[in-house]
Amino acid sequence: MLKGKTALITGGASGIGLATAKLMHANGAHVVIAGRDASKLEAARKEIGEGVFAIEVDVLSRDSLMAMASRVKEAFGGLDVFFANAGVAFVTPLSTTTEQAYDTLMDTNVKSVFFSLQAVEPILRDGASVILNTAWLNQVGVPGRAALSASKAAVRSFARTFSSELLPRGIRVNAVSPGLIETPILRGVGQSEHPGQTAAQFNDYLADAAKLIPIGRLGHPDEIAAAVLFLASEGSRYMLGSELVVDGGFAEL
C-alpha cells in the first residue's frame, strides 16, 4: 500500500506512533520514527524491523525539528507521509492548573505540530499526505480537560487551514481523532483529577469509562494505526482537511 514511500512519525517509539510505524513498515514504507528518548527509540526500531530509521528530536525546539527534517532529506531525499503524532495528555482543572502545566500542554500539542510541519514542508514531495493526531475531546465538553480539549481543537483546525495552504502542491492534510485508547499516555501521570488515586482505583475509573463507550471497550493502538494508514494511502485521495473519528462511537452517539 505504501511501497517505496517514506513516512515520518513523531512520537513513534510507543503507543499509537509505534503501532502505526509497524503497520506502515509492513505495508512497504521506509519508516522514520522520531522521539525524545533515545533508548525507547532504539528498542522500537528493533521491534519494528529491518531498515527503520530513528531520530532523537525535541519537538519543543524548532532547531531540533529542522535538524530532524535535514536528516530525513539526507537519508531519503524527501518525504511522502508525515504523521504528527507527538503529544501529551493530562487533566487541567480550571481551579488548580498552573501556568507551567498549561504552557507544557499547549506547546507540546499545538506549537510543536505547527513547527514540525513547518520543518518538513520543504521536503514533502508534491502529492504527499500529512496526518495530524487530534482527539475525540475536540467535539465534547469534559470537565477538567479544557486546555487539552482546546489543544486538540486547534489541531483539528490545522487540518483545514494547512490543507488550504498546501493544496497548490497537491499535499493532503487530514486528521485522525482517537477516542480512549489503551496506550502508555492513557495511564500516564496526571490523567486523573484525583492525584491520590491508587493504580487499582484508576483501573476502576477506566473500566467505568469503557462502559460509556457505545462499543463497550477502550480502543487499541493498531485500530488507530489502520486509520492513519488509510489516510496516508491513495485510498483516501479524495479526502482533504477532514477528520476520521475512531472512538468506538464515544463522541458520535
KOLNUPA-203371 format. One record per residue (C-alpha): x, y, z; residue in one letter. Coordinates in pm, 1 decimal. Layout:
N
<pake <X, Y, Z>, 'A'>,
...
***
This chain:
253
<pake <0.0, 0.0, 0.0>, 'M'>,
<pake <293.8, 235.2, 72.0>, 'L'>,
<pake <564.7, 50.4, -116.4>, 'K'>,
<pake <863.4, 274.4, -178.7>, 'G'>,
<pake <714.3, 566.0, 17.2>, 'K'>,
<pake <898.4, 738.9, 301.4>, 'T'>,
<pake <698.2, 803.3, 618.5>, 'A'>,
<pake <798.9, 1008.1, 924.6>, 'L'>,
<pake <618.7, 958.3, 1255.3>, 'I'>,
<pake <677.8, 1179.3, 1558.2>, 'T'>,
<pake <616.3, 1015.2, 1893.1>, 'G'>,
<pake <698.4, 692.7, 1713.8>, 'G'>,
<pake <851.2, 494.8, 1999.7>, 'A'>,
<pake <532.6, 387.1, 2176.8>, 'S'>,
<pake <154.7, 369.1, 2165.2>, 'G'>,
<pake <-21.1, 484.8, 1850.0>, 'I'>,
<pake <302.8, 601.5, 1688.7>, 'G'>,
<pake <473.1, 265.3, 1731.6>, 'L'>,
<pake <167.9, 73.6, 1609.9>, 'A'>,
<pake <149.5, 298.0, 1303.4>, 'T'>,
<pake <520.0, 258.7, 1231.8>, 'A'>,
<pake <483.5, -119.8, 1242.3>, 'K'>,
<pake <184.9, -116.7, 1007.2>, 'L'>,
<pake <343.0, 122.6, 758.7>, 'M'>,
<pake <664.3, -80.9, 760.8>, 'H'>,
<pake <462.4, -397.3, 695.3>, 'A'>,
<pake <298.2, -218.3, 401.3>, 'N'>,
<pake <624.5, -136.5, 229.5>, 'G'>,
<pake <712.5, 210.7, 358.0>, 'A'>,
<pake <1056.1, 336.3, 452.7>, 'H'>,
<pake <977.0, 432.2, 810.4>, 'V'>,
<pake <1139.1, 705.1, 1019.1>, 'V'>,
<pake <1041.3, 726.6, 1385.0>, 'I'>,
<pake <1122.2, 1035.7, 1589.8>, 'A'>,
<pake <1108.6, 1086.5, 1964.8>, 'G'>,
<pake <1291.8, 1231.6, 2260.6>, 'R'>,
<pake <1402.4, 912.5, 2439.4>, 'D'>,
<pake <1698.1, 750.4, 2264.9>, 'A'>,
<pake <1667.7, 417.1, 2445.3>, 'S'>,
<pake <1295.8, 383.1, 2366.4>, 'K'>,
<pake <1361.5, 477.5, 2004.5>, 'L'>,
<pake <1626.9, 209.2, 1972.1>, 'E'>,
<pake <1400.4, -53.1, 2128.2>, 'A'>,
<pake <1117.0, 49.4, 1894.2>, 'A'>,
<pake <1346.8, 44.8, 1592.0>, 'R'>,
<pake <1446.3, -314.5, 1667.6>, 'K'>,
<pake <1085.8, -413.3, 1733.8>, 'E'>,
<pake <954.9, -270.5, 1407.9>, 'I'>,
<pake <1207.5, -442.2, 1185.0>, 'G'>,
<pake <1493.0, -404.6, 944.1>, 'E'>,
<pake <1553.5, -73.6, 770.3>, 'G'>,
<pake <1376.1, 153.2, 1018.8>, 'V'>,
<pake <1544.3, 488.7, 1078.3>, 'F'>,
<pake <1525.9, 651.3, 1424.3>, 'A'>,
<pake <1589.0, 1017.3, 1505.2>, 'I'>,
<pake <1611.4, 1170.8, 1850.4>, 'E'>,
<pake <1419.5, 1500.3, 1849.0>, 'V'>,
<pake <1282.6, 1757.5, 2090.0>, 'D'>,
<pake <951.5, 1864.4, 1936.6>, 'V'>,
<pake <954.5, 2176.3, 2155.9>, 'L'>,
<pake <1267.2, 2301.2, 1979.2>, 'S'>,
<pake <1234.0, 2446.4, 1629.0>, 'R'>,
<pake <1607.3, 2392.2, 1571.8>, 'D'>,
<pake <1572.6, 2025.6, 1666.1>, 'S'>,
<pake <1277.8, 1985.7, 1429.8>, 'L'>,
<pake <1473.5, 2148.5, 1147.8>, 'M'>,
<pake <1763.2, 1911.2, 1214.7>, 'A'>,
<pake <1518.7, 1617.7, 1201.4>, 'M'>,
<pake <1396.2, 1728.6, 858.8>, 'A'>,
<pake <1753.8, 1769.1, 734.4>, 'S'>,
<pake <1840.4, 1414.9, 840.5>, 'R'>,
<pake <1533.8, 1274.1, 664.7>, 'V'>,
<pake <1622.4, 1462.2, 346.7>, 'K'>,
<pake <1981.6, 1343.1, 363.3>, 'E'>,
<pake <1878.3, 981.4, 412.2>, 'A'>,
<pake <1577.6, 959.2, 178.8>, 'F'>,
<pake <1573.7, 1269.2, -39.0>, 'G'>,
<pake <1220.2, 1364.8, 57.6>, 'G'>,
<pake <906.1, 1265.0, 241.2>, 'L'>,
<pake <576.4, 1115.5, 123.0>, 'D'>,
<pake <391.9, 1075.8, 453.4>, 'V'>,
<pake <413.3, 1275.8, 774.3>, 'F'>,
<pake <221.1, 1169.0, 1085.3>, 'F'>,
<pake <234.6, 1443.5, 1351.0>, 'A'>,
<pake <161.4, 1218.5, 1644.8>, 'N'>,
<pake <369.1, 1351.1, 1935.7>, 'A'>,
<pake <163.5, 1492.3, 2220.9>, 'G'>,
<pake <82.1, 1486.4, 2589.5>, 'V'>,
<pake <-239.9, 1443.5, 2783.5>, 'A'>,
<pake <-323.5, 1534.4, 3139.9>, 'F'>,
<pake <-611.8, 1696.2, 3320.2>, 'V'>,
<pake <-627.0, 2075.3, 3351.6>, 'T'>,
<pake <-892.5, 2168.1, 3609.4>, 'P'>,
<pake <-980.7, 2536.8, 3597.1>, 'L'>,
<pake <-916.9, 2594.0, 3967.8>, 'S'>,
<pake <-580.3, 2422.2, 4004.8>, 'T'>,
<pake <-396.0, 2422.0, 3671.0>, 'T'>,
<pake <-65.5, 2607.1, 3681.8>, 'T'>,
<pake <66.3, 2831.4, 3407.6>, 'E'>,
<pake <356.7, 2591.8, 3360.0>, 'Q'>,
<pake <123.6, 2293.8, 3308.5>, 'A'>,
<pake <-87.9, 2493.6, 3064.1>, 'Y'>,
<pake <219.4, 2601.9, 2865.3>, 'D'>,
<pake <361.7, 2248.4, 2855.9>, 'T'>,
<pake <36.7, 2109.8, 2718.5>, 'L'>,
<pake <-16.5, 2381.6, 2458.7>, 'M'>,
<pake <347.0, 2391.5, 2348.3>, 'D'>,
<pake <358.0, 2014.3, 2301.6>, 'T'>,
<pake <17.5, 1963.6, 2143.3>, 'N'>,
<pake <-17.2, 2280.2, 1934.5>, 'V'>,
<pake <309.3, 2468.2, 1888.7>, 'K'>,
<pake <508.9, 2153.0, 1811.0>, 'S'>,
<pake <257.5, 2043.7, 1546.5>, 'V'>,
<pake <281.9, 2381.1, 1372.9>, 'F'>,
<pake <660.7, 2391.6, 1373.3>, 'F'>,
<pake <710.5, 2023.7, 1292.3>, 'S'>,
<pake <504.6, 2069.3, 976.6>, 'L'>,
<pake <690.5, 2392.2, 903.4>, 'Q'>,
<pake <1016.7, 2197.5, 931.1>, 'A'>,
<pake <916.6, 1911.8, 699.6>, 'V'>,
<pake <711.0, 2111.7, 446.6>, 'E'>,
<pake <1014.4, 2183.6, 222.9>, 'P'>,
<pake <1097.8, 1811.6, 199.8>, 'I'>,
<pake <740.6, 1691.9, 142.5>, 'L'>,
<pake <704.4, 1565.3, -210.8>, 'R'>,
<pake <418.3, 1701.8, -418.4>, 'D'>,
<pake <113.1, 1486.7, -353.2>, 'G'>,
<pake <230.9, 1385.4, -6.2>, 'A'>,
<pake <-8.2, 1300.4, 275.6>, 'S'>,
<pake <1.5, 1467.0, 618.5>, 'V'>,
<pake <-193.4, 1323.8, 910.5>, 'I'>,
<pake <-243.0, 1516.8, 1234.3>, 'L'>,
<pake <-337.9, 1342.3, 1558.6>, 'N'>,
<pake <-624.9, 1519.7, 1731.5>, 'T'>,
<pake <-876.0, 1356.3, 1971.1>, 'A'>,
<pake <-1242.6, 1295.9, 2042.4>, 'W'>,
<pake <-1214.9, 1571.7, 2305.3>, 'L'>,
<pake <-1229.6, 1834.9, 2032.5>, 'N'>,
<pake <-1602.4, 1761.7, 1996.0>, 'Q'>,
<pake <-1727.3, 1739.4, 2354.5>, 'V'>,
<pake <-1704.2, 1921.6, 2686.2>, 'G'>,
<pake <-1539.1, 1708.3, 2954.3>, 'V'>,
<pake <-1482.0, 1861.2, 3299.7>, 'P'>,
<pake <-1116.2, 1910.2, 3386.8>, 'G'>,
<pake <-992.8, 1886.6, 3031.0>, 'R'>,
<pake <-1039.0, 2238.3, 2898.8>, 'A'>,
<pake <-680.6, 2300.9, 2788.5>, 'A'>,
<pake <-635.4, 1950.0, 2648.0>, 'L'>,
<pake <-959.9, 1975.9, 2452.8>, 'S'>,
<pake <-868.3, 2320.2, 2322.3>, 'A'>,
<pake <-528.1, 2196.3, 2208.7>, 'S'>,
<pake <-688.6, 1914.7, 2013.1>, 'K'>,
<pake <-945.6, 2152.7, 1863.3>, 'A'>,
<pake <-656.3, 2366.7, 1740.9>, 'A'>,
<pake <-501.8, 2064.5, 1570.5>, 'V'>,
<pake <-835.5, 1987.3, 1408.6>, 'R'>,
<pake <-837.6, 2343.3, 1273.2>, 'S'>,
<pake <-482.0, 2298.4, 1144.1>, 'F'>,
<pake <-602.2, 2011.2, 924.8>, 'A'>,
<pake <-833.5, 2251.2, 745.1>, 'R'>,
<pake <-604.3, 2553.2, 719.2>, 'T'>,
<pake <-289.9, 2361.8, 624.9>, 'F'>,
<pake <-492.1, 2174.2, 360.7>, 'S'>,
<pake <-584.7, 2503.9, 200.1>, 'S'>,
<pake <-229.5, 2636.6, 222.0>, 'E'>,
<pake <-63.9, 2325.6, 77.6>, 'L'>,
<pake <-327.9, 2249.2, -182.9>, 'L'>,
<pake <-130.3, 2406.2, -470.3>, 'P'>,
<pake <128.4, 2130.4, -422.8>, 'R'>,
<pake <-133.2, 1857.0, -405.5>, 'G'>,
<pake <-43.0, 1782.5, -43.6>, 'I'>,
<pake <-338.5, 1644.6, 150.8>, 'R'>,
<pake <-374.7, 1719.0, 523.0>, 'V'>,
<pake <-624.9, 1520.4, 728.0>, 'N'>,
<pake <-674.7, 1442.3, 1095.6>, 'A'>,
<pake <-728.0, 1120.1, 1285.5>, 'V'>,
<pake <-932.3, 1155.2, 1603.2>, 'S'>,
<pake <-879.4, 870.6, 1851.3>, 'P'>,
<pake <-1108.7, 802.7, 2143.2>, 'G'>,
<pake <-989.3, 643.6, 2466.9>, 'L'>,
<pake <-704.3, 422.1, 2351.0>, 'I'>,
<pake <-511.3, 177.3, 2568.3>, 'E'>,
<pake <-166.3, 336.8, 2544.2>, 'T'>,
<pake <107.5, 442.7, 2789.8>, 'P'>,
<pake <-13.3, 802.9, 2769.8>, 'I'>,
<pake <-359.0, 698.3, 2891.6>, 'L'>,
<pake <-204.8, 559.2, 3209.2>, 'R'>,
<pake <48.7, 837.4, 3245.7>, 'G'>,
<pake <89.9, 1086.7, 3526.6>, 'V'>,
<pake <-184.2, 1346.8, 3550.7>, 'G'>,
<pake <-465.6, 1157.4, 3382.0>, 'Q'>,
<pake <-679.2, 1154.6, 3694.5>, 'S'>,
<pake <-841.0, 1456.5, 3856.5>, 'E'>,
<pake <-766.1, 1286.5, 4187.7>, 'H'>,
<pake <-385.9, 1273.6, 4237.7>, 'P'>,
<pake <-416.5, 1039.6, 4534.7>, 'G'>,
<pake <-580.8, 760.7, 4336.0>, 'Q'>,
<pake <-419.8, 419.3, 4354.8>, 'T'>,
<pake <-349.4, 215.7, 4043.6>, 'A'>,
<pake <-645.5, -6.4, 4127.3>, 'A'>,
<pake <-875.4, 294.9, 4160.9>, 'Q'>,
<pake <-756.1, 432.3, 3828.2>, 'F'>,
<pake <-816.2, 94.9, 3664.7>, 'N'>,
<pake <-1170.5, 106.7, 3804.0>, 'D'>,
<pake <-1209.3, 453.5, 3652.7>, 'Y'>,
<pake <-1100.6, 324.7, 3311.1>, 'L'>,
<pake <-1338.3, 29.8, 3340.4>, 'A'>,
<pake <-1625.8, 266.7, 3417.4>, 'D'>,
<pake <-1521.8, 491.6, 3126.8>, 'A'>,
<pake <-1521.2, 192.2, 2892.4>, 'A'>,
<pake <-1884.4, 125.9, 2980.6>, 'K'>,
<pake <-1974.2, 471.8, 2848.4>, 'L'>,
<pake <-1826.9, 393.0, 2507.4>, 'I'>,
<pake <-2103.0, 257.9, 2281.0>, 'P'>,
<pake <-1881.3, -21.1, 2151.7>, 'I'>,
<pake <-1816.2, -124.7, 2512.0>, 'G'>,
<pake <-1437.6, -110.5, 2542.0>, 'R'>,
<pake <-1125.8, 102.0, 2510.5>, 'L'>,
<pake <-959.3, 120.7, 2171.5>, 'G'>,
<pake <-631.1, -39.4, 2069.0>, 'H'>,
<pake <-334.9, 141.1, 1906.4>, 'P'>,
<pake <-348.6, -82.1, 1599.0>, 'D'>,
<pake <-705.1, 36.0, 1531.8>, 'E'>,
<pake <-582.7, 394.7, 1507.7>, 'I'>,
<pake <-282.6, 282.0, 1303.5>, 'A'>,
<pake <-519.3, 129.7, 1045.9>, 'A'>,
<pake <-698.0, 464.3, 1011.0>, 'A'>,
<pake <-368.8, 650.1, 971.6>, 'V'>,
<pake <-255.3, 401.1, 706.1>, 'L'>,
<pake <-574.7, 467.4, 512.9>, 'F'>,
<pake <-524.5, 844.8, 531.3>, 'L'>,
<pake <-163.6, 800.8, 418.2>, 'A'>,
<pake <-260.1, 587.4, 120.4>, 'S'>,
<pake <-410.6, 653.5, -220.7>, 'E'>,
<pake <-734.5, 506.9, -86.0>, 'G'>,
<pake <-805.5, 843.4, 78.9>, 'S'>,
<pake <-702.3, 1054.6, -219.7>, 'R'>,
<pake <-1041.1, 1232.2, -226.4>, 'Y'>,
<pake <-1019.0, 1334.5, 140.2>, 'M'>,
<pake <-887.7, 1679.2, 227.6>, 'L'>,
<pake <-899.8, 1868.7, 555.8>, 'G'>,
<pake <-1122.0, 1601.0, 705.5>, 'S'>,
<pake <-1130.4, 1427.1, 1041.1>, 'E'>,
<pake <-1150.7, 1048.9, 1070.4>, 'L'>,
<pake <-1304.3, 973.1, 1410.0>, 'V'>,
<pake <-1205.4, 636.5, 1560.9>, 'V'>,
<pake <-1357.6, 638.6, 1908.1>, 'D'>,
<pake <-1600.0, 346.5, 1939.3>, 'G'>,
<pake <-1884.4, 594.6, 1899.3>, 'G'>,
<pake <-1794.3, 789.0, 2216.0>, 'F'>,
<pake <-1831.0, 1138.3, 2069.4>, 'A'>,
<pake <-2067.6, 1038.4, 1790.7>, 'E'>,
<pake <-2359.7, 854.3, 1951.8>, 'L'>,
***
